[in-house]
Amino acid sequence: MTSFAASRPALLAVHSVDEFVFSVPELEEARRFYTSFGLNVRDENGALALYTHGHPHRWARVLPGATKRILWLTLGIHADDSTRFERHLAEREAIRIDAPAGADPAGIWLQGPDGLPVQLRVAPKASPSRPAPRELVAECENRGRSPSRSRTAPVRPLYLSHILLFSADVDAARRFYEDILGLRLSDSSGSIIAFLHSPHGSDHHLIALVKSGGLGLHHSSWCVPSIDAVGLGTQQMVQAGYEQGWGIGRHVLGSNYFRYVRDPWGSYAEYSYDIDFVEAGSDWPSADHPGEDSLYVWGPSLPEDFIVNHELPAR
């Protein structure tokens, strides 16, 4: 059998969501929301930088703006793929652009789906290279096994699992991420939603796309190590005043347990536990699924505006 390392020269793909950047009209409210969620929120050059506690990687930045809006997306590539990517992008006639105002001009900037600026830059792999941690409930041992409410620590997510973007044309956006950037389809439901992973190894989806009238950031998803952490995170956010959302439930596609917490601008941050993992170099059995399977196995009914893109102009 050919090893993944031996076959890698034929593989050309981004390996991680290195950073996503968006604006909001109230930075202090964003600080409160993401701090309450359990992230390490830092001030950096007039923006908020989102880290997870104990992890050196900066996953996202929140900039001041007139509205909540996804500004650009940075994807990580391996250093020895830079030259190959340059040739590949020229062959595919990918549209090169200048970096947006305030963005790092380094790397390769492309016109992405729905007008999203996409940066490719050499970066360490930030997407997971193994399945997420799973802290299971202890076996019965003639004593209580539940966490003690009086001693529970704040929930602190471990790392960014994925982001979900709105798109006016999911099929066209999917072609960009597959043909230009090398991601692979995990699963889909018609032309309504698609889930894409990195062949370098990632969770079931690194980027997901859902049908809308245009570009927008629907949610960012953050790994936690147990179903208790999903529940405690839900409680933690309710106590902070963020009781709106969806879940607790379990997805079909990705298999993860979830709680989506609605932010002040109508998008979401997700606590995610036990998502499927696609090993580096392996073939995932992708399929097109019925619409109901693109949502959940069990859980509460969807909020009315769960799939509303609040970044689009009001009609």
Backbone bond lengths (Angstrom), bond angles and torsions (degrees), N, CA, C in turn:
res aa  C-N    CA-C-N  psi(-1)  N-CA   C-N-CA  omega(-1)  CA-C   N-CA-C  phi
1 M - - - 1.466 - - 1.529 109.39 -
2 T 1.339 116.63 135.32 1.458 120.69 179.55 1.512 109.96 -76.31
3 S 1.333 116.34 130.60 1.457 119.77 -179.86 1.511 110.11 -74.16
4 F 1.358 115.43 159.08 1.462 119.80 177.65 1.520 110.52 -62.20
5 A 1.354 117.10 -40.24 1.464 120.30 -179.22 1.521 110.56 -61.38
6 A 1.355 116.89 -40.43 1.453 120.19 -178.81 1.524 111.71 -69.35
7 S 1.339 117.13 -30.39 1.461 120.73 -177.25 1.514 112.73 -88.98
8 R 1.334 118.21 -7.12 1.452 120.81 -172.48 1.523 114.74 -59.52
9 P 1.364 121.41 -34.73 1.460 118.63 -179.45 1.521 113.77 -53.78
10 A 1.339 118.90 -26.38 1.462 121.45 178.75 1.528 112.13 -82.81
11 L 1.320 117.04 -9.09 1.459 121.59 -175.05 1.519 110.44 -98.28
12 L 1.310 116.35 127.23 1.458 121.07 176.50 1.518 107.52 -134.42
13 A 1.335 115.98 110.82 1.463 120.03 -176.41 1.518 109.74 -161.84
14 V 1.323 115.55 152.77 1.464 119.61 170.19 1.527 107.78 -68.02
15 H 1.332 116.15 153.18 1.460 118.66 -176.56 1.528 114.10 -110.56
16 S 1.343 118.36 -17.91 1.466 119.75 -173.21 1.518 111.30 -154.46
17 V 1.320 115.23 154.28 1.459 120.12 158.50 1.515 104.62 -79.46
18 D 1.324 116.21 102.93 1.457 119.74 -176.26 1.533 110.93 -74.86
19 E 1.334 115.50 -36.66 1.466 119.79 179.21 1.523 108.95 -167.75
20 F 1.329 116.72 142.31 1.462 120.11 168.32 1.520 107.12 -120.63
21 V 1.325 115.30 144.75 1.467 121.34 -172.50 1.523 108.22 -128.57
22 F 1.331 116.00 130.08 1.449 120.44 179.63 1.519 109.86 -143.20
23 S 1.316 115.52 162.67 1.461 121.28 179.77 1.510 110.39 -110.89
24 V 1.329 115.58 154.31 1.466 122.36 171.89 1.526 107.67 -141.50
25 P 1.333 117.24 157.30 1.463 118.97 -179.40 1.523 114.14 -79.42
26 E 1.330 118.68 -15.12 1.469 120.60 -178.47 1.528 109.61 -132.96
27 L 1.319 116.72 97.39 1.462 120.01 -178.39 1.527 112.08 -62.71
28 E 1.310 117.08 -37.32 1.469 118.45 -177.55 1.524 111.67 -66.98
29 E 1.330 116.89 -33.83 1.463 118.99 175.81 1.522 110.50 -68.83
30 A 1.343 116.31 -36.86 1.467 119.31 175.94 1.522 110.63 -64.75
31 R 1.332 116.93 -39.76 1.460 120.23 177.53 1.531 110.44 -59.84
32 R 1.321 115.72 -44.90 1.466 119.80 -178.66 1.526 110.84 -64.82
33 F 1.338 116.25 -43.62 1.463 119.73 -177.99 1.532 111.18 -62.59
34 Y 1.317 117.33 -52.39 1.465 119.88 -174.19 1.532 112.37 -74.64
35 T 1.322 117.38 -28.75 1.466 119.18 172.82 1.526 109.86 -66.89
36 S 1.334 116.63 -44.03 1.464 120.45 177.26 1.528 110.95 -61.90
37 F 1.316 116.84 -35.86 1.464 121.91 -179.99 1.531 111.89 -65.16
38 G 1.330 115.79 -24.50 1.456 120.14 177.42 1.515 115.00 114.46
39 L 1.333 116.95 10.58 1.458 119.91 178.62 1.525 110.21 -89.05
40 N 1.314 115.03 161.61 1.462 123.07 175.94 1.527 106.84 -93.59
41 V 1.321 116.75 102.17 1.467 122.46 -173.95 1.521 109.01 -98.35
42 R 1.331 115.92 122.55 1.460 121.00 -176.77 1.523 110.62 -121.85
43 D 1.333 115.83 151.43 1.464 121.58 173.18 1.516 108.93 -86.46
44 E 1.338 115.92 124.77 1.463 120.63 178.52 1.528 109.33 -140.74
45 N 1.328 116.60 108.75 1.472 122.46 173.27 1.527 112.92 53.16
46 G 1.325 115.62 46.86 1.455 120.32 175.90 1.512 114.87 80.77
47 A 1.336 117.13 6.03 1.463 121.77 178.56 1.515 109.02 -125.07
48 L 1.312 116.18 168.62 1.455 122.01 171.19 1.521 108.25 -98.35
49 A 1.313 117.05 130.23 1.458 122.22 177.54 1.524 108.46 -106.11
50 L 1.327 116.73 132.29 1.463 122.46 -176.93 1.530 109.98 -102.81
51 Y 1.315 115.00 115.95 1.462 123.50 175.31 1.527 107.95 -118.94
52 T 1.325 116.36 163.36 1.459 120.06 165.38 1.519 107.27 -101.45
53 H 1.324 116.15 147.55 1.459 120.65 -175.56 1.527 110.90 -62.49
54 G 1.337 115.93 131.13 1.452 120.87 177.60 1.511 114.46 81.48
55 H 1.342 117.89 5.46 1.465 121.87 -179.52 1.523 108.04 -120.98
56 P 1.336 119.05 133.57 1.468 119.53 -174.74 1.521 114.92 -78.00
57 H 1.335 117.91 -12.72 1.458 119.61 -171.67 1.528 112.05 -79.53
58 R 1.337 115.75 139.05 1.463 120.94 171.93 1.523 107.48 -91.85
59 W 1.337 115.32 116.00 1.457 120.54 -173.81 1.519 113.27 -87.40
60 A 1.326 117.13 -29.25 1.461 119.79 -174.50 1.517 109.70 -159.85
61 R 1.316 114.84 161.56 1.460 121.23 170.22 1.518 109.47 -132.32
62 V 1.331 114.45 145.91 1.456 122.06 178.25 1.526 107.06 -117.08
63 L 1.326 116.71 118.41 1.458 122.89 -177.75 1.524 110.15 -104.90
64 P 1.333 117.24 153.96 1.466 118.60 174.63 1.526 110.33 -71.87
65 G 1.325 116.08 140.40 1.464 120.52 179.09 1.512 110.14 -161.11
66 A 1.321 115.21 170.73 1.467 119.65 -178.22 1.521 111.73 -68.62
67 T 1.342 116.57 -30.69 1.459 121.63 -178.48 1.521 109.20 -140.50
68 K 1.329 115.86 169.53 1.464 119.66 170.33 1.526 107.62 -76.93
69 R 1.360 115.89 126.14 1.463 119.75 -175.72 1.517 109.83 -159.21
70 I 1.332 117.51 135.72 1.454 121.34 172.16 1.526 107.48 -70.47
71 L 1.336 117.42 129.50 1.457 121.77 -174.26 1.525 112.61 -102.07
72 W 1.321 116.53 -47.99 1.454 119.69 175.13 1.518 110.13 -161.28
73 L 1.321 114.82 166.54 1.456 122.81 -177.21 1.516 108.05 -130.17
74 T 1.333 116.59 128.52 1.461 122.03 177.53 1.522 108.97 -109.84
75 L 1.326 116.37 128.12 1.455 123.01 -179.06 1.522 109.33 -117.03
76 G 1.328 116.10 138.65 1.457 121.50 -176.16 1.524 111.73 -88.04
77 I 1.346 115.56 141.46 1.456 122.08 173.72 1.525 108.93 -129.50
78 H 1.341 116.30 158.67 1.452 121.06 176.50 1.528 110.20 -76.03
79 A 1.343 116.60 146.65 1.464 121.22 -176.64 1.523 112.04 -58.06
80 D 1.334 116.89 -40.05 1.464 118.56 -177.22 1.520 113.21 -78.06
81 D 1.344 116.80 3.12 1.461 120.61 174.92 1.523 112.64 -101.19
82 S 1.329 118.35 -3.75 1.472 120.66 -173.53 1.523 112.22 -59.39
83 T 1.335 116.69 -50.52 1.467 120.57 -178.22 1.522 110.90 -65.11
84 R 1.316 116.70 -40.74 1.457 120.58 179.10 1.523 110.83 -64.07
85 F 1.328 116.40 -38.81 1.461 119.13 177.58 1.525 110.54 -64.50
86 E 1.316 117.81 -40.14 1.463 120.43 178.28 1.527 110.55 -57.81
87 R 1.330 117.00 -46.49 1.464 120.62 179.64 1.532 110.57 -65.37
88 H 1.325 115.39 -44.65 1.461 120.93 -178.26 1.527 110.86 -60.71
89 L 1.317 117.66 -44.00 1.460 121.08 -178.34 1.524 111.02 -66.57
90 A 1.338 116.35 -36.41 1.469 119.56 176.84 1.525 110.43 -66.06
91 E 1.330 116.32 -41.83 1.470 120.17 179.50 1.527 111.40 -63.96
92 R 1.328 116.33 -37.39 1.468 120.14 -178.69 1.532 112.31 -86.55
93 E 1.324 116.50 0.29 1.465 122.17 179.58 1.522 111.68 54.67
94 A 1.344 115.01 41.31 1.463 120.27 175.45 1.521 109.47 -64.87
95 I 1.312 116.04 142.95 1.460 121.11 -176.28 1.520 109.57 -82.86
96 R 1.336 116.39 117.04 1.467 121.62 177.61 1.523 108.82 -87.98
97 I 1.334 115.86 144.26 1.462 121.35 -179.95 1.520 109.39 -135.57
98 D 1.323 116.05 166.86 1.460 121.18 171.46 1.526 109.33 -78.91
99 A 1.328 115.16 154.66 1.465 119.57 177.22 1.525 110.22 -63.36
100 P 1.329 118.05 142.03 1.474 119.95 175.80 1.530 110.90 -62.61
101 A 1.294 116.36 160.64 1.463 121.36 177.95 1.523 109.74 -57.57
102 G 1.331 116.13 129.60 1.452 121.53 178.87 1.510 114.99 88.26
103 A 1.337 118.16 -4.86 1.462 121.37 -179.42 1.520 110.91 -95.78
104 D 1.310 116.51 156.38 1.458 123.06 175.51 1.526 108.53 -68.38
105 P 1.353 118.56 122.18 1.463 119.62 -177.55 1.529 113.68 -76.40
106 A 1.327 117.98 -6.06 1.459 120.45 -177.02 1.517 111.22 -65.59
107 G 1.318 115.36 163.24 1.452 121.03 177.19 1.512 112.34 79.10
108 I 1.311 116.35 -153.48 1.462 123.90 -176.54 1.526 108.27 -117.57
109 W 1.321 115.58 124.73 1.467 120.09 178.31 1.523 109.56 -106.79
110 L 1.333 115.46 130.94 1.454 122.44 -177.13 1.525 110.95 -125.35
111 Q 1.334 114.78 153.33 1.459 120.38 170.24 1.514 107.70 -81.32
112 G 1.327 117.08 110.62 1.447 121.33 -177.33 1.515 112.42 -92.11
113 P 1.319 117.11 -176.94 1.465 121.43 -179.53 1.525 112.26 -58.36
114 D 1.316 115.82 142.49 1.471 122.42 175.93 1.521 112.27 60.64
115 G 1.345 116.58 23.20 1.453 120.97 178.56 1.511 115.31 82.85
116 L 1.331 118.12 8.97 1.458 120.87 -178.99 1.526 110.70 -73.66
117 P 1.339 119.31 121.66 1.466 120.14 173.05 1.535 109.83 -67.58
118 V 1.325 116.55 129.36 1.461 122.58 -178.51 1.529 108.64 -122.83
119 Q 1.308 115.21 125.29 1.470 122.16 179.24 1.525 109.62 -105.54
120 L 1.323 116.56 132.60 1.456 121.71 169.20 1.519 107.24 -106.04
121 R 1.325 116.40 126.33 1.462 118.05 177.49 1.524 109.57 -143.61
122 V 1.333 113.82 150.48 1.463 120.24 177.29 1.522 107.91 -66.82
123 A 1.318 115.98 127.53 1.468 121.09 -176.40 1.519 108.96 -158.23
124 P 1.335 117.19 153.10 1.471 119.48 172.81 1.521 110.00 -61.15
125 K 1.312 116.62 149.34 1.460 121.00 179.51 1.528 109.30 -66.42
126 A 1.325 116.10 120.16 1.467 121.13 -179.63 1.520 111.59 -103.28
127 S 1.333 117.37 -22.80 1.465 119.18 175.66 1.523 108.47 -68.36
128 P 1.331 118.01 151.96 1.465 119.84 -176.58 1.522 112.01 -64.75
129 S 1.314 115.84 148.44 1.466 122.32 177.04 1.522 111.60 -109.04
130 R 1.314 115.90 8.19 1.469 121.32 176.94 1.532 107.37 -154.93
131 P 1.319 116.99 163.82 1.467 118.39 179.76 1.525 112.36 -57.85
132 A 1.314 115.44 153.14 1.462 121.57 -179.22 1.525 111.18 -62.83
133 P 1.335 117.23 150.70 1.472 120.10 175.80 1.523 111.46 -58.30
134 R 1.331 116.13 145.76 1.467 121.86 179.68 1.521 108.71 -131.91
135 E 1.321 115.54 103.14 1.460 120.28 175.50 1.527 107.36 -90.30
136 L 1.331 116.27 106.40 1.458 121.09 -174.97 1.524 111.00 -89.15
137 V 1.301 115.38 156.66 1.462 120.70 175.97 1.526 108.52 -64.64
138 A 1.325 116.70 136.56 1.463 121.28 -177.93 1.526 110.88 -65.66
139 E 1.310 115.92 152.85 1.465 121.08 174.82 1.535 110.06 -67.56
140 C 1.314 115.74 155.44 1.464 119.61 176.53 1.531 109.93 -63.55
141 E 1.338 115.22 131.29 1.470 120.62 179.98 1.523 110.37 -138.61
142 N 1.312 116.82 36.18 1.455 121.83 178.92 1.525 112.45 61.16
143 R 1.322 114.70 34.91 1.470 120.86 175.81 1.525 107.69 -158.18
144 G 1.330 116.07 163.49 1.456 120.27 -179.67 1.515 112.32 -67.37
145 R 1.315 116.20 142.64 1.467 120.65 -176.20 1.522 113.77 -115.77
146 S 1.317 117.61 -9.08 1.459 119.91 -177.27 1.525 111.06 -72.02
147 P 1.340 117.51 147.33 1.474 118.79 170.53 1.522 109.59 -59.15
148 S 1.310 116.68 150.47 1.457 121.48 178.01 1.525 109.42 -85.49
149 R 1.324 116.58 123.75 1.470 119.53 -179.51 1.524 111.58 -58.72
150 S 1.330 116.50 -34.15 1.471 120.09 -177.50 1.527 112.01 -73.75
151 R 1.343 117.43 -12.40 1.459 119.66 -176.17 1.528 114.26 -121.26
152 T 1.312 117.18 3.09 1.463 118.53 -177.21 1.530 110.83 -66.87
153 A 1.328 114.25 136.73 1.466 120.76 177.79 1.524 109.38 -87.23
154 P 1.324 118.36 158.90 1.473 119.94 176.63 1.530 110.65 -58.35
155 V 1.320 116.04 144.18 1.464 120.73 175.30 1.523 108.65 -73.97
156 R 1.324 115.30 129.51 1.463 121.89 178.27 1.529 108.39 -129.85
157 P 1.337 117.79 108.34 1.468 119.78 179.72 1.530 112.21 -56.06
158 L 1.331 114.89 155.29 1.463 121.44 -175.02 1.523 112.80 -89.59
159 Y 1.332 116.35 -42.68 1.466 120.36 -178.40 1.530 109.33 -166.42
160 L 1.329 115.22 166.05 1.459 121.14 175.19 1.520 108.95 -74.69
161 S 1.332 116.30 126.36 1.462 120.84 176.82 1.528 110.86 -88.18
162 H 1.348 117.42 -50.11 1.458 119.83 -176.10 1.522 109.88 -166.46
163 I 1.324 114.45 171.23 1.461 121.17 170.32 1.525 108.52 -127.76
164 L 1.330 116.08 152.87 1.460 121.87 174.61 1.515 108.19 -117.92
165 L 1.341 115.83 125.99 1.453 122.61 -178.33 1.520 110.74 -110.84
166 F 1.313 116.47 141.47 1.450 121.28 169.28 1.529 109.43 -75.90
167 S 1.342 116.14 148.61 1.462 120.96 177.38 1.519 109.31 -148.61
168 A 1.328 115.85 143.08 1.460 120.28 176.33 1.527 111.50 -73.72
169 D 1.335 117.02 -22.32 1.469 121.64 -178.82 1.518 108.02 -142.26
170 V 1.331 116.15 92.96 1.468 120.98 -175.90 1.523 110.86 -61.84
171 D 1.320 118.50 -38.95 1.462 120.77 -178.93 1.528 111.55 -64.47
172 A 1.335 116.69 -43.46 1.461 120.17 179.14 1.526 110.95 -67.05
173 A 1.329 116.83 -41.65 1.457 120.34 178.13 1.520 110.59 -63.08
174 R 1.322 116.20 -41.97 1.465 120.55 178.26 1.527 110.55 -59.84
175 R 1.341 117.84 -42.32 1.463 120.44 179.25 1.521 111.22 -60.88
176 F 1.333 117.47 -38.13 1.463 120.69 178.48 1.525 110.13 -62.12
177 Y 1.328 116.88 -50.19 1.459 119.59 -176.30 1.533 111.94 -69.25
178 E 1.327 117.20 -29.42 1.460 120.18 178.14 1.529 111.77 -82.21
179 D 1.338 116.96 -55.57 1.463 120.82 -171.21 1.520 113.00 -77.05
180 I 1.312 116.82 -35.05 1.469 120.38 -177.64 1.527 111.21 -90.96
181 L 1.319 117.56 -40.48 1.467 120.45 -171.82 1.523 114.21 -109.10
182 G 1.325 118.69 -6.31 1.455 121.10 170.96 1.515 116.60 84.91
183 L 1.349 118.06 5.31 1.457 118.58 175.33 1.535 109.85 -68.57
184 R 1.311 116.36 163.19 1.464 120.89 -177.57 1.524 110.57 -126.85
185 L 1.309 114.56 148.57 1.463 120.11 -178.54 1.520 110.29 -71.70
186 S 1.330 116.03 129.47 1.460 121.15 171.50 1.524 109.14 -90.72
187 D 1.334 116.53 -56.42 1.458 122.09 179.98 1.520 108.77 -157.56
188 S 1.325 115.64 163.35 1.462 120.50 178.58 1.517 109.86 -151.95
189 S 1.325 114.89 170.82 1.454 122.20 171.36 1.520 106.90 -137.05
190 G 1.340 115.48 94.13 1.454 120.62 -176.99 1.519 111.58 56.37
191 S 1.321 115.27 -138.57 1.472 121.26 177.22 1.520 111.03 -102.64
192 I 1.346 116.24 20.11 1.463 121.13 -176.23 1.524 111.84 -93.96
193 I 1.328 117.20 -40.72 1.459 119.79 -177.07 1.522 109.57 -149.73
194 A 1.318 116.31 144.59 1.464 122.03 178.17 1.518 108.97 -141.71
195 F 1.339 115.60 143.39 1.462 123.12 -178.66 1.530 108.19 -119.78
196 L 1.329 116.94 127.69 1.457 121.98 -172.71 1.527 111.03 -124.30
197 H 1.341 116.43 137.44 1.457 121.08 177.91 1.527 110.63 -119.48
198 S 1.324 115.27 167.70 1.461 120.56 175.66 1.517 109.94 -94.69
199 P 1.337 118.64 133.43 1.463 120.26 176.76 1.519 113.15 -69.73
200 H 1.335 117.38 -6.43 1.466 120.87 173.64 1.527 111.21 -80.59
201 G 1.325 117.21 -0.33 1.460 122.34 -177.28 1.518 109.96 103.25
202 S 1.323 115.91 122.75 1.467 120.26 178.08 1.517 108.18 -164.90
203 D 1.333 115.26 172.74 1.457 119.42 169.99 1.528 109.31 -60.79
204 H 1.326 116.40 169.38 1.470 122.45 -177.89 1.521 112.27 -46.43
205 H 1.309 116.89 -36.72 1.457 119.20 170.97 1.523 110.60 -140.63
206 L 1.315 112.20 136.12 1.459 123.04 173.72 1.520 108.70 -92.49
207 I 1.352 114.11 -40.97 1.463 123.13 175.80 1.520 107.50 -134.45
208 A 1.321 116.86 135.86 1.454 121.80 171.96 1.523 108.20 -121.90
209 L 1.328 115.73 154.58 1.457 122.79 -176.20 1.523 108.79 -129.70
210 V 1.328 116.78 135.41 1.460 119.99 179.53 1.527 109.21 -134.24
211 K 1.309 115.68 144.47 1.458 122.43 -174.50 1.523 112.39 -65.77
212 S 1.330 115.16 135.48 1.462 122.14 177.59 1.521 107.33 -157.43
213 G 1.320 116.31 -170.96 1.458 120.14 176.98 1.508 113.82 -85.78
214 G 1.323 117.29 -4.45 1.459 120.90 -178.47 1.508 110.59 173.13
215 L 1.321 115.02 -166.98 1.458 122.71 -174.85 1.532 111.96 -69.65
216 G 1.313 115.92 148.14 1.455 121.84 173.13 1.518 110.23 179.46
217 L 1.305 116.21 160.31 1.460 122.67 174.87 1.524 107.84 -100.30
218 H 1.335 117.35 112.75 1.460 120.77 179.44 1.516 110.94 -79.65
219 H 1.336 117.19 -52.62 1.466 118.77 177.73 1.516 111.80 -159.13
220 S 1.297 114.13 159.29 1.463 122.92 166.83 1.523 106.47 -111.45
221 S 1.345 116.41 142.37 1.458 121.84 -174.79 1.517 109.67 -118.38
222 W 1.331 115.99 132.98 1.457 121.91 -171.90 1.524 110.30 -125.04
223 C 1.319 115.94 129.11 1.460 122.05 -176.08 1.524 111.63 -73.43
224 V 1.333 115.77 131.58 1.464 122.30 168.58 1.527 107.84 -123.72
225 P 1.346 118.14 157.99 1.466 119.59 -166.70 1.520 116.86 -90.10
226 S 1.336 119.15 1.01 1.465 118.80 -176.44 1.516 110.45 -158.70
227 I 1.335 115.64 161.78 1.454 120.03 174.50 1.524 109.95 -67.68
228 D 1.333 117.19 -30.61 1.465 119.68 174.43 1.519 110.75 -61.44
229 A 1.346 116.97 -38.34 1.465 119.69 179.74 1.520 111.06 -65.01
230 V 1.332 117.67 -34.77 1.466 120.12 174.92 1.528 109.83 -62.45
231 G 1.333 116.06 -47.01 1.457 119.85 179.95 1.514 113.12 -66.64
232 L 1.323 116.59 -43.06 1.458 119.92 179.55 1.529 111.39 -67.69
233 G 1.341 116.47 -35.01 1.458 119.74 175.93 1.514 111.26 -64.53
234 T 1.326 115.51 -40.72 1.470 120.10 175.81 1.523 110.05 -57.10
235 Q 1.321 116.08 -48.59 1.458 121.68 -179.87 1.530 111.11 -63.84
236 Q 1.305 116.08 -41.53 1.468 122.41 179.78 1.530 110.61 -58.12
237 M 1.329 116.63 -42.56 1.460 119.93 -178.31 1.529 111.67 -75.62
238 V 1.305 117.86 -34.69 1.474 119.97 174.93 1.522 109.70 -60.95
239 Q 1.317 116.50 -43.81 1.464 120.40 179.67 1.527 111.67 -64.61
240 A 1.336 116.99 -27.73 1.467 120.92 177.92 1.523 112.07 -83.85
241 G 1.346 117.15 -3.74 1.458 120.76 178.31 1.513 114.37 100.68
242 Y 1.333 117.49 7.77 1.463 120.96 -179.45 1.529 108.55 -111.75
243 E 1.317 114.78 75.97 1.461 119.19 -175.30 1.525 113.09 -90.63
244 Q 1.340 118.31 -15.46 1.459 120.36 -178.44 1.527 110.79 -77.44
245 G 1.321 115.72 144.80 1.460 119.88 178.25 1.510 110.95 163.04
246 W 1.324 115.12 -158.74 1.465 121.52 179.86 1.524 108.97 -140.35
247 G 1.338 115.94 136.58 1.448 121.71 -178.40 1.523 108.69 112.57
248 I 1.280 113.66 173.78 1.456 130.84 18.51 1.527 109.01 -81.87
249 G 1.342 116.99 145.27 1.437 122.73 178.76 1.517 110.19 -159.64
250 R 1.335 115.24 -172.23 1.464 120.50 177.71 1.525 109.58 -134.82
251 H 1.319 115.63 132.44 1.458 121.19 177.15 1.524 111.19 -78.72
252 V 1.339 115.42 153.93 1.463 121.45 167.55 1.525 108.68 -80.55
253 L 1.338 116.60 -56.67 1.457 122.03 -175.79 1.527 109.30 -84.58
254 G 1.306 115.75 107.52 1.459 122.31 -172.70 1.509 112.02 109.09
255 S 1.328 116.77 -27.30 1.472 124.08 174.35 1.516 114.84 70.55
256 N 1.329 118.68 -2.49 1.457 120.34 -171.93 1.532 112.74 -76.86
257 Y 1.334 114.37 152.40 1.454 123.41 169.76 1.526 107.14 -83.63
258 F 1.334 117.18 144.05 1.458 118.74 -170.04 1.513 113.16 -142.66
259 R 1.301 113.99 156.29 1.459 124.58 161.10 1.515 106.99 -143.38
260 Y 1.348 116.41 119.05 1.460 121.78 175.14 1.523 108.09 -95.14
261 V 1.314 116.54 128.14 1.462 121.42 177.45 1.523 108.21 -108.08
262 R 1.306 115.58 124.86 1.468 119.70 -178.38 1.523 110.24 -75.63
263 D 1.337 115.26 132.31 1.462 119.78 177.21 1.531 109.78 -88.73
264 P 1.326 119.22 175.58 1.469 120.51 -176.22 1.521 114.68 -66.78
265 W 1.357 117.90 -7.64 1.463 120.79 -175.84 1.522 112.58 -114.65
266 G 1.328 117.58 12.04 1.451 120.96 173.09 1.507 115.84 90.92
267 S 1.336 117.70 1.11 1.466 120.26 173.38 1.529 107.78 -103.34
268 Y 1.335 117.58 -171.99 1.460 120.05 -168.18 1.533 112.33 -138.10
269 A 1.327 113.71 153.93 1.466 122.61 164.93 1.524 105.85 -117.75
270 E 1.328 116.28 133.96 1.463 121.21 -173.50 1.524 110.97 -112.21
271 Y 1.323 116.09 130.70 1.462 121.24 163.13 1.523 106.66 -83.46
272 S 1.324 117.42 125.02 1.466 121.47 -175.87 1.521 109.48 -127.91
273 Y 1.335 115.22 131.00 1.464 120.79 178.76 1.524 110.63 -127.40
274 D 1.324 116.44 131.44 1.463 124.44 169.09 1.524 112.75 67.48
275 I 1.329 117.00 48.21 1.456 121.40 176.78 1.530 109.67 -76.26
276 D 1.329 116.13 151.21 1.466 120.63 175.29 1.530 110.10 -60.18
277 F 1.327 115.54 152.48 1.460 121.41 -179.36 1.526 109.39 -125.24
278 V 1.340 115.94 137.11 1.461 121.72 177.51 1.526 108.01 -106.02
279 E 1.318 116.43 114.53 1.459 121.08 -176.98 1.528 110.88 -68.39
280 A 1.330 115.80 149.65 1.459 121.44 179.00 1.532 110.35 -57.34
281 G 1.332 115.14 131.26 1.451 120.51 176.31 1.507 115.77 76.79
282 S 1.329 118.21 1.82 1.470 120.33 -177.12 1.526 110.10 -95.11
283 D 1.326 115.20 162.60 1.460 121.37 177.41 1.519 109.23 -100.80
284 W 1.320 116.12 119.61 1.461 121.34 176.80 1.531 108.09 -87.05
285 P 1.333 118.46 136.14 1.469 120.56 -178.92 1.527 111.98 -76.52
286 S 1.319 116.63 74.61 1.461 120.74 -176.46 1.526 110.43 -67.36
287 A 1.337 115.30 151.69 1.462 120.81 -178.58 1.518 109.38 -154.97
288 D 1.325 115.52 162.16 1.458 122.20 174.12 1.526 107.24 -97.64
289 H 1.314 117.04 125.84 1.467 121.95 -169.49 1.522 112.15 -113.87
290 P 1.331 118.01 156.04 1.474 120.96 173.05 1.525 110.91 -58.56
291 G 1.322 115.89 152.38 1.456 120.74 -176.46 1.511 113.87 -54.89
292 E 1.342 117.52 -40.88 1.464 119.34 -177.59 1.526 112.08 -65.34
293 D 1.337 116.72 -26.62 1.465 119.41 178.80 1.523 112.51 -78.39
294 S 1.330 117.60 -12.13 1.468 119.70 176.43 1.518 111.45 -78.39
295 L 1.339 116.97 -6.64 1.454 120.90 -175.62 1.531 111.94 -106.99
296 Y 1.347 118.12 -72.48 1.453 118.28 -173.61 1.518 111.05 -163.41
297 V 1.346 114.77 156.85 1.458 121.73 172.44 1.518 108.91 -81.55
298 W 1.338 114.97 -49.03 1.462 120.93 178.46 1.515 108.77 -146.84
299 G 1.320 114.93 158.30 1.450 121.29 -179.24 1.519 109.68 145.65
300 P 1.313 117.39 177.35 1.464 120.09 179.00 1.522 111.00 -71.66
301 S 1.305 116.30 165.93 1.460 120.99 176.86 1.521 110.26 -62.99
302 L 1.339 115.04 151.91 1.462 120.49 178.40 1.524 111.21 -63.17
303 P 1.329 117.85 139.14 1.466 119.07 168.49 1.524 109.73 -59.27
304 E 1.317 117.18 150.12 1.460 121.48 -175.31 1.516 113.07 -55.36
305 D 1.317 117.60 -39.66 1.465 119.23 -174.98 1.524 112.34 -106.58
306 F 1.330 117.18 25.90 1.467 119.63 -175.72 1.526 111.82 -59.82
307 I 1.322 117.85 -35.89 1.466 120.29 -178.14 1.529 110.13 -106.11
308 V 1.314 118.35 25.31 1.465 121.72 175.69 1.524 108.10 -88.85
309 N 1.322 115.24 131.58 1.464 121.81 177.84 1.528 109.18 -88.53
310 H 1.313 115.95 99.69 1.466 120.29 -176.61 1.532 112.73 -77.77
311 E 1.331 117.42 -0.87 1.467 120.12 175.80 1.526 111.85 -84.75
312 L 1.320 117.12 -14.05 1.457 119.88 177.84 1.526 110.66 -77.15
313 P 1.313 118.29 148.37 1.471 119.69 177.98 1.520 111.29 -58.93
314 A 1.313 116.21 140.27 1.467 120.17 178.58 1.519 109.75 -67.02
315 R 1.337 114.85 139.03 1.473 119.00 -179.36 1.537 110.38 -97.27
